[in-house]
Amino acid sequence: MSEITDAEKVRIASDFIKHAPPGEFNEVFNSVRMLLKNDDLLKDKCVPAIAQYNVGQFVPVKLDGVARQTLITPYNDLGNGRFYDEVSKKSFKYDHVRKEASDLQPHPAESGITEQWRQALQTQLDTYIDEHYAKSGTGVVFARNGAFTICIESHQFQPKNFCNGRWRSEWNVPVGDGKSGSQEMKGKVLSQVHYYEDGNVQLFSEKEPVLKVNVSADFDKTAKDIIHAITEEETKYQNAVQENYANMSDTTFKALRRQLPVTRAKMDWNKAQTYRIGQEMK
């Protein structure tokens, strides 16, 4: 068998990195490093995969002197490893491996009506985040080239309980283009959970809702209506995921088992905890 080329090693390593479960990037990175056994190759060729992972995961980052975190997303990417924070009006260099921000510089704000819309939306979004994502949530309104995008990230990493999860959502907000009345707002909501105690189970759910929102010349009222619509849709989505998860034990997990156990008697799932399986198998 011919030896694997460096290009193939990079492709395989990058694929592992891009599919790292939330909260487990460091573990995957260290495992890839051990497999690759070539730090120079990892540093020079795998950084694009790491950057793609961070951007896709909406990784939060804390800037010195700024109260709220911002996010690493495609919507605030300036290129050459620099991003900007809409709230503080600062750009920064982002180290995708260390996940640290440095070299903060002033960044020009959007002018006129664009900034008015952004501020009104951010004010309502901050309230929503504080009420619904208090433990670990970041929401940012990005305004770029006349387009407004709301990005939300929240996560719970509990490695001691062998469970990690991340919530991401993004919404294309139909304001700032002079249109009014009922407008279409497209979004994408993603949730990913990894549970790995005595096993390896991942839940990945994605939905792309389309909502109707009313847009008027009143910035504050429109912003409030938009965030209210997002709140209702994300709450409905979360409830549906939780209901589906609760029902999995009665449907999906049952389907994974044989219809009859070795005793040849049907299993009473309502009394599953009372069975002494070990003795019955003797």
Disulfide bonds with the S-S distance in Angstrom:
none
